[in-house]
Amino acid sequence: MQYLWRTPGSHTLPEEASPIGPAPLSVRDLTVAYHRKPVLWNVDYTAPNGGLIAVVGPNGAGKSTLIKACLGLVPRVSGTVEVFGQPVAKQRRLIGYVPQRESVDWDFPVSALDVVAMGRYGKIGWFRPVSRAHKEAALHALERVGMADFARRQIGQLSGGQQQRVFLARALAQEAQLYFMDEPFAGVDAATERAVLQVLRDLDAAGRTVICVHHDLQTVAEYFDHVLLMNTRVVAHGPVARTLTPELLGRTYGGQPLPLPVRETAAP
């Protein structure tokens, strides 16, 4: 049995057995502060090998900061992050990242294909030309998300859902083992939501580990295998069926036990 968190008064939920080998992500004693105010505090987390993991919590809980700290995009006050048993700086070629759309400069003069080809730089090398083979790999990634017809379109001319698919294609082009996605379902149309979900399921079937910041409690159980509940600290983590409980949701959102959300379905 693994201990799952160190927050005083929390309960331990047993994780399912995972294959022998280093965990795709191991975070220990991670603390991050902005202007001396802690945003993450003593975070401990070990991701299971393979599967789709939702990071869930209220606004300001540090969910996006956790991903950025794991990637080295924000400085850490303390703590360590390892990817497959090695410091994250040594394993970047194994990591794919889909940022929030709001963090991207959509006026930058590049096409959708150019953006996706950037995901191949770990294999191409910086300042080297993009070969035909790598362009074909980038185009194939666009095909997987239904965006091949927009390959030459400047990214700022795409809709929000199309932009999200392009960055998802970029992550696919990296052919990574561990993926971080920051709210990939936020603000997208139904077609893009289906496309994102299909890609997640394909990655899961291929044995990849995908960690997503996710805001919609109604779809956690439908879309994900595991959940990480957090509010500055880790509240709980484990398989969705044992972790997404009224008591733990209430503790995560700072109140009384919350009823489990039920997704409404359209009438036939």
Secondary structure, 3 states (H helix, E strand, C coil): CCCCCCCCCCCCCCCCCCCCCCCCCEEEEEEEEECCEEEEEEEEEECCCCEEEEEECCCCCCHHHHHHHHHCCCCCCEEEEEECCEEHHHCHHHEEEECCHHHCCCCCCCEHHHHHHHCCHHHHCCCCCCCHHHHHHHHHHHHHCCCHHHCCCEHHHCCHHHHHHHHHHHHHHCCCCEEEEECCCCCCCHHHHHHHHHHHHHHHHCCCEEEEECCCHHHHHHHCCEEEEECCCEEEEEEHHHHCCHHHHHHHCCCCCCCCCCCCCCCC
